Each structure stands twice: as structure tokens, then as C-alpha cells.
Amino acid sequence: MRSSSATKTSHEWRDERPLTKLPSATVRVPLENRAYDIEIAAGALETAAGRVLQVIEPSRVVVITDSTVGDLYGDPIREGFIQAGHDAVLLRVPAGEASKSVDQAQQLWQQVLASGADRKSVIVALGGGVVGDLAGFVAASFARGIAFVQLPTTLLAQVDSSVGGKVGINLPAAKNMVGAFWQPRLVLIDTLALKTLSDREYRAGLAEVVKYGVILDADFFAMLESHVQAILARDPIVLRDLVARCCQLKTDIVVEDEFETSGRRAVLNYGHTFGHALEAITGYGQLLHGEAVAIGMLCASRLANLLDMIPAGLTERQENLLQSLGLPTKLPDVDDDELVTAMQHDKKTEQGRLHFILPTELGQVILVADVRPSDVISALRG
């Protein structure tokens, strides 16, 4: 299930090794009247207010961030809008997955209303995937939808969650179960922001990077294998090109299936059925999202091997790369039956029947329907 545009770009990437500067640091998301740019540059946050105001002329600016990112970038971003002559307010939520909740969304709706925001206002999401999903959902639902901009500051958000317009919050029993499709007007990615991440947060984002290689681009996967040390060292050239490649791969899929009607976009959920269930039953805190996805990808790959879809060597290759990037690969101490029950709340499940995105070869995956729970349990621990 590899798109022609993704295949073409993967050959260009391969021919450019060792890594060199890409022709452009901008990825266009061509969605007709919802089209927007993803702009990738070191130092992009320094000029974020001016760039946003070139795209949108808002009545008011509401910057939503979390307690960690807000201390680093919140005031400078807000001041940038004020210096440009626009009213701006900064709202903070507690850092962590627990903030993607109904209660937190309700608090933000009230705070956005109290700020004087109206239908011509803009919400600026400043932070990682939690902030982007939550702020985007608030933007999609406040006044029946207002403009929003993504300023992702974590690797996971830069390569995945900030692109494509899926926003939402969690229910206690199911991740991302309440949400909307609401495209940003602009995504500004500052690769320098990755220097502030802890090693754990940074490595968690690498799980989504590996995912793109498995599902869409075998050449990209091989590049990751051969540049592990540069990736871990956060080499700026490698990061710029790595982020741009992931954004382009996701854009290709989103353009084909923006609203998940054809099933094409489902390939992006490789490892996520297992991963989301792990997050839910461990209380949205024990595992970071990327860590759960890393474990989930290996569970999915073992399931594909059990179903005679791939050789065991493909799972071993994924495990070796994930381990070399410092990601967890072993299932934590959880109840297998509870995990399967949680998977039955996944959005791909139909009438209790489990569906999974599984690989058929490196760079290609398919949706496999009605998988037996006994096979899922067999695949959990190898």
C-alpha cells in the first residue's frame, strides 16, 4: 500500500546519501481550500508570530501550551503577537497525557470564552502532541470551529501528530475516542526546540519515525539503521531531513484519505492498536505514547509473523533498530485479557472484532480484519 509519490521521494532520498540539505524545508499539504504549509527551520519559533500573522489576520490570539513548554517559550511567543499589535493571551495546562481529557477541554472552552475570543480568533498550539491534540480539539469545537496553528516542540509532534488535522481527547477507557478532523492553517517546526527535550522524550518520538519506514519506505528505514549515532546526537542536518521526510510521507497519505473514508489513512496506525491499549490500562502515565507504540509495533509484527505474513527476520530488524534508539521493546507487566479488552475499544474495531495494521514486507502494510483474540495474546510476548 505504498503511494507513488512516497516511492518517488524515497528514491531521491536514497540517491542523496550521505544526508544533505533537502531542496526545500517546506512541505505543502494540498487539501484544496484547507491547504497549508509545514515549514521546517532551525529557529522558527523566534519569528513565529510574524509568520502566523502573514497567514491569518485574527481578532485575538490564544496561545495554549503546557506547564513545561510554557516556561521555555510561552511568554516570548505571546509577546511576539503583542509587539505586532495583536491582543494575545497565554493559557497553560498541566504537562502530560492526562490533560487530554473532557475536564481540561471544558476548562479551556471557558478560558477561551473569557479571553474575549470570537469566530475570527486563532488558537496557537505550542507544545507536544498532547497540547496539539487538545488545543486543536478546542479550536475545532469552540464557536463551531476557529482557526488554529501548530507550533510542535517535541519530535513526536513534529513528525506525526501536528500533521493531518486529527485532534481530540481521551476517555478513561479509550485514547482519542472523542475528536474531530480540523486542519491547521499553518505548521511551524523549529528543530532547535528538540535540544530542550529529555533523552526519554526525544527517543519516544523516534518510534513514530521508525513507523514511517516500516509502513511506507524501506529506504528510509535503512537510512535510520545506518545513521543511529547521528540521530541520537540530534545532528541538525539529520533532524531537518528526517522531519521533512516523515512530514512528506504523512502528507501523501492524508491527501489520499483525509477523513479516513477509504481506509488508506489507517496504515498510519501501525502499532497503535496495541500501543493505545497499553496506554489506557497503565493509566496514561507509565508509558510515553512513543514508548507504547514501539512495543505495539513489535507486537503487531509478531502477529504478522504468526499469521505467516512475514518472516521472523523482519520483526528482529525492527527490534534491533528500536533497541539501538533506546526504546522499550518488552511488554510491561499487564494482564493479557485486560489488554485485549482495551483493544476492543479501538476505533478500527467493528462489533468487537479486532482489526490490525500488519506488515507484508518492509515498507508495506495492510489492514487485517477479524483477528482471533487467541492469536493476539500469542503475539504479545513473542
N, C-alpha and C positions, 0 to 999 in steps of 0.2 A: 504494500500500500504506500508506495513512495511516489510523491508528485514529481512531475517532470522538472519543475523549477528547482526543487530541492536537489534532484540528481545533478542538474547542470552546475549548481553552485558548489556541490561537493567536489566536482572535478576541478573547478577553479581553485578551491582551497588546496587540494592535493598538489596541483601544479605550482603553488606558491610556497611550498615548504622549502627551507625553514620559514617560520612565520614572518610575514612582512605586513606593512600597513595596507589595510583594505582600501580600495578606491574611494569609498565613502563611509563615513561614520553615521550615516542616516539611513534608516530602514523605513520605507514608506508602507503603510498599511492601507491598501487601496479598496476601501469599502464604500464606494460611491459617495453619498452625502455624509457619510460617517468616517471618511478617510482621515488619517492623521499620520504624523511623523514620529518615529522613535529616534531621538538624537543622542548619540553616544560620544562623550568627550570628557577628558580629564578636566576638572574644574567647572563643570556645567552648572553646579549649584550657585557659583558666585554670580552668575548672570541670569539666574532662573527667573526672577521677577520680570526683567525686561523682555525675556523671550516669551514668557506666558502672555504678557500684555501685547505682544505683536500678533498673537493668535486670537485672543479674547479681549473684549472691552467690557469688563464686569462692573456691575453696580457696587459690589462688595466682594472682598476676598476672604474666604475662611480656610485657614491652614489647619489641617488635622494631622497631628503627629502623636508619638508616644512619649512616655516619661524618659526614655533613654535618648532617642534621636532628637527630641526637643531640646535637650541640654546642649547638643552639639550644633544643630543647625536651625532650630526653630526661630529664635529671635532675629538672626540675620536675614532669613527668608522673609519674615513678616516686615522687617524694616525696609527691605528692598521694595516691597509694594508701597509702603507708606511714602518713601522718598520719591516714588514715581507718581505720587498724588492720588493713591487709591486707599480707601478705608480697608483695613485688614485686621483680622482677629486670629489669635492662635489658640487652638483647643488641644488639650492633651488627654490621652487615655493611658491607662496602665500598660506597660510593655508586656507582651506575651499573648499566647493563643487564646487565653480566657477572655480577652477583650472582644473577641468576635462573637458577641452574644446579643440576645434580644434586649437585655437591660442596658448594655452600653450603647446600642443603636438608639434606644429611646432617649437616653440622656443626651446624646449628640443631636437628635432632632430638636429637643428643647433648647439646647445651647445655640444651635444654628438659627433657630427662630428668634431667640433673644438677642442675637447679634445684629438683627435687622436685615438678614439675608432675604432675598426675594428670587423670583424666577430668572433674573438676569445675573445672579451672583455666580461665583465659581468656587468650588471646593478643591483645594490643593492637598493631595495625599502625600505626606512627607514621611517616609519610613519604609519598613519592610512589607512582607506580604500581608500580615495581619492588618496594618494600617491601610494599605491599598484596598484590600477587600472590604473592610469596614467602612472607610470613608467613601469608597465608590458606591457601596450599597446605600449609604445615607444620601449621596448625591442623586442616585437613581430614583429614590423614593420621596425625597423632600420636594414639595411643590410639584409632584408628579414628574420630577426629573430636571436637574440643573447641570450645568457644565462641570466637568472635573478634569484635573490634570494629575498625572502620576509623576512623582519625584522619588523613585525607588532607591533605597540606600543599602539594601542587602543584595548579595549575589542571587539568592533565590528569587527575589522580586525582580531584579534586573533581567534575568534570563527567562522568566516564566510568568509569574502572577501579574506583573504590570502590563502585560501584552495580551490583547484579545478581548477585553471587555467583560470578563466574568467577575462579578462582585457578589459578596454575600456574607452571611454569618452562620455560625454553628448552632445546632440544637444539642442538648446534652448527650443524646444518643447517636447523633449523625453529623458529620462535618459537612459544611457548605450546603446544608439542606434547604436553607432559605436564601434566595438571592435573585439576581437579575442579570441580563446581558445589557451592559451600559458602557459604550466605548468612551475612552478618554478623548479629550481634544488634542492632547499632546503628551508624550512621554519623554522626560529628560533624564538621561542616565549619566551620572558622574562616577566614573570608575575610581576616582580618588577616594570616594566615600568608603570603598571596600577596605581601605587601610585601617579604618576605625573598628572593624569587626573583630570579635574574638575569633580565635582559631576554630572553635566549635561552630560558631555561626557561619563562618566562611566555608568550612568544609561541608556543612549541611547543604549549602547552596549548590555544591558541586554534584550532589545526587541528581538534581534536575538537569544539569549539564550532561552527565553520563546518559541519562534517559534519552536525550535527543539523538545521541549516537546509536543507541540500541534500536530505536523505533524508526529512524529516518535516514541515517547517514553513517554507513560503515567506515568511510574515510575519516569522518570527524572522530569517531570512536578510536580509530588507530592513531590519530593525531594526539588525542588525550593520553593514550598509553605511552607515547614517545615524548611527552612534554610534562610528565608528572612533577618534576622538580621545579620547573619554571612556573607551573600553575600554583604549587604550594607556596612558592616565593612571591606570588602575586605580581609577577612581571607585568609592567604596564602595557606593553605591546601585545603580549599573550592575552591579557584580560580584555583589552579593547576588541581584539579579533574574535575571542571566544564569545563574548557577549553579543557581538554583532551577528555571529553565525547562528547562535541559538535564537535570537530575535527573528532572523530571516526564516529559519525553519518553522518557528511557530506561526509567523505571519502567513506563510504559504498554506498552512493547514486552516488557519482562521478564515482566510479569504475563501477557501473551498467550502467551509461549513461553519459559518459564523454562529448560528443558533443551534447547533448540534441536531440538525434535522436529517442529514444523510448518514450519520454515523462516522464520518471521516474524522471529525474532531476528537472522537473517543480515543484515538490512538495516543493522545497526549496523557491519558490516564494510566499508562503503563506503570504498574507497581502501586498505584494509588488505591485500588480496592483493598488490598492488604494493608497499605500504609494508613489510610484513613481509619480503618477499623482499629488498628493498633493505637492510634492517637486517641480514639474515643474511649476505649476500655482502660487506657492508662491515665485518663483524666486530663488530656490536653496539657501536659506539662513534663512528663517524664522523658518523652522523646520530642526533639525538634521535628518539624514537618519533613525536612530533607532526610533526617536520620530514619524516620519511619518509611519514607519512600525507598531509601537504599535497601532496607530489609525487605520491603514489599516487592521490589524488582527481583530480588533473588528468589523469593517465594514463588513469584509468577513464572520465573524462568525454570525453576524446578518442576512446577506444574506442567509447563510445556514439554519438558523432558519426559515426565511421567506419562503424558499423553502421546508420546512418540512424535512430537512435532519438531524437536531439535535434538542434537547430540548433547551429551553432558558437558562437552568441552566449551560450549557457548556460555553455560552458566558459570563455569570455572573462570572463564575470561572476564566476565562481569565482576565476579567476586574478587579476583586479583586486582582489578583496577579500583574498585571501591575501597578495598583494604589499603592499597597504596596511597589513596587520597585521604586516608584516616577516617573513613566512615564505618559505622557499625554494620555488621553483616549477620549477626546472630539474633534470633528471636528472643526477646526478653521472657521472663517467667510469667506467662499469661496462660489462662485457661483456653484450650483449643476450641472447645464448644462455644465459649463466650465470644471468641474472636469470629467464628463463623456466623454466629447470630448477628454480630455487629455488621458483618459484610452484607447481610441481607437487607440492611437499611441503605446500602449504596444506591446511587441514582441509576446505575446500569442494571440493577436487579429488576426482574419482571416477575410479579406474582410469586416472589420468594425464590425464584430460580436464579442461581448465581451465574453472572457473565463476567468474563475477564478478557483484558487485552494481553495477548500472548505472542511471543516471537516465533516466527517461522525460519528466520535466518537473521544474521546481524544486519540491521538497517531496515527490517521489515517486520511488521506485526499485524495481527488480525484480531477481530472480536470473536471469541469462542463462547457460545451460548450454552446454558443449561449444564454447567459443570457439576458433577456429583460432590456433595459435601465431604464424602469419604476421601475422594481424590485431593480435595483442598487440604484436609487435615494431613494426609500423607506427605504433601509438598511443604508443609510448614517448617519442618526441621531437617529436611534433607535425608 
